[in-house]
Amino acid sequence: MIHQKRRPFLVLASAALTLSALSWSPMSMAQATDTIKFGMSMPLSGTQALFGADQVKAAQMGVADINAKGGVNGKPLEMILIDTQADPQLGINAAKRFVSVDKLPIFLTSWSAVVKAVAPIANREKVLELSVGANSPEIATLGDYVYTTFPLADVDVAALAQYSHATLGKQNAAVMYINNDSGVEGANIYKTMFEKAGGKIVAFEAYDAKATDFTGALLKVKAANPEIIHIQGLITDLPQVIAQMRQLGITTRVSSYSAGYNPKVIEQLGAAAEGLIVTSLAPSVNDNPNVAGFINRWKTTENRIPNGLPYTQYLYDSPYIVAELYKWIAKNKLPATGENLRKALLAIKTFDLPMTGMLEVSADHRVKKPVYLLTVDKGAFVPLATIK
């Protein structure tokens, strides 16, 4: 079991991103031939770049802080970055490059469809794939070389559904969801858990990932007259759905998962965001003092807080996990292969991380964490409940 002390923060400027493959290691270029490398494939362009770019910046901050402390056993940690645009085919291309060109034994990625698409490559080549932000429950079943370091939807969405019925007293609910892997699976979890708690789903409506007009689905939801509406969408569509909902005179309280915990939602919706309930799977400033330093660092370097704060906390921590895996194989005098890094992950199991605290990766490829519920009150996200 690894127990690391909480690390103080260094205020370091994050590097500018490019939209093609790049390497990130703030240590001397003279050391570049003797670096500890890992891959990261994330959307830096396209519709999901708002989230992806900030997640990458957070990971870069983590790499910078590790290297400022001496790297991994004295060697700098280097992140090789490739843009996926959250597109499965581009994710496959990135994974192939990591394996065949960069010869990396480990890579990190996100977005459920991408994680699933590249899983066969990781398993076939015996390269360790870590999902660092996707939430499809199916990720836990993708094979021996695919693990998540982020809790899946059967953690936070399930808790939210149960809370809506048992604590808020909602007897019936409507569900709207984006028709992709994350949306379908998350919506089904909400439906199953709300009904299991004793509630009734009165409307269950999908919308296309490229849709901009949600009137048809919203009119069906309005006709069902639910007591609460859960939206399993993305940051790109969630504000649009809520805005059109309010324009149609639907005043019902809305919930969403952690994608909704984003300052852009409040900025775009204004008063229409009031009462929105979202989940977070990472501790706040009240739960972990390091989070305050993390947020202040963003304000200093970016003049704002990060988009998708909980996700960026996990991304900041992800290089620390990689570093510990490499330290374990070095201690055990093993070569840096995907198979040995997988052995390291299963041997270490528990990581004490700067931003998200204790994280245990189970043998069944899952991660369990407390669920923090927040609601929008007077134009700000405020704590609502903690479910452990």
Sequence and secondary structure as in RCSB ss.txt:
>XXXX:A:sequence
MIHQKRRPFLVLASAALTLSALSWSPMSMAQATDTIKFGMSMPLSGTQALFGADQVKAAQMGVADINAKGGVNGK
PLEMILIDTQADPQLGINAAKRFVSVDKLPIFLTSWSAVVKAVAPIANREKVLELSVGANSPEIATLGDYVYTTF
PLADVDVAALAQYSHATLGKQNAAVMYINNDSGVEGANIYKTMFEKAGGKIVAFEAYDAKATDFTGALLKVKAAN
PEIIHIQGLITDLPQVIAQMRQLGITTRVSSYSAGYNPKVIEQLGAAAEGLIVTSLAPSVNDNPNVAGFINRWKT
TENRIPNGLPYTQYLYDSPYIVAELYKWIAKNKLPATGENLRKALLAIKTFDLPMTGMLEVSADHRVKKPVYLLT
VDKGAFVPLATIK
>XXXX:A:secstr
                  SS EEE  S GGGGGG EEEEEEE SSSTTHHHHHHHHHHHHHHHHHHHHTTTBTTB
 EEEEEEE TT HHHHHHHHHHHHHTS  SEEEE SHHHHHHHHHHHHHHT EEEESS   GGGGGS TTEEESS
  HHHHHHHHHHHHHHTT   EEEEEEESSHHHHHHHHHHHHHHHHTT EEEEEEEE TT S  HHHHHHHHHH 
 SEEEEE  TTTHHHHHHHHHHTT   EEEE GGG  HHHHHHHGGGGTT EEEESS  TTT HHHHHHHHHHHH
HHSS  TTHHHHHHHHHHHHHHHHHHHHHHHTT    HHHHHHHHHHH EEEETTTEEEEB TTS B   EEEEE
EETTEEEEEEEE 
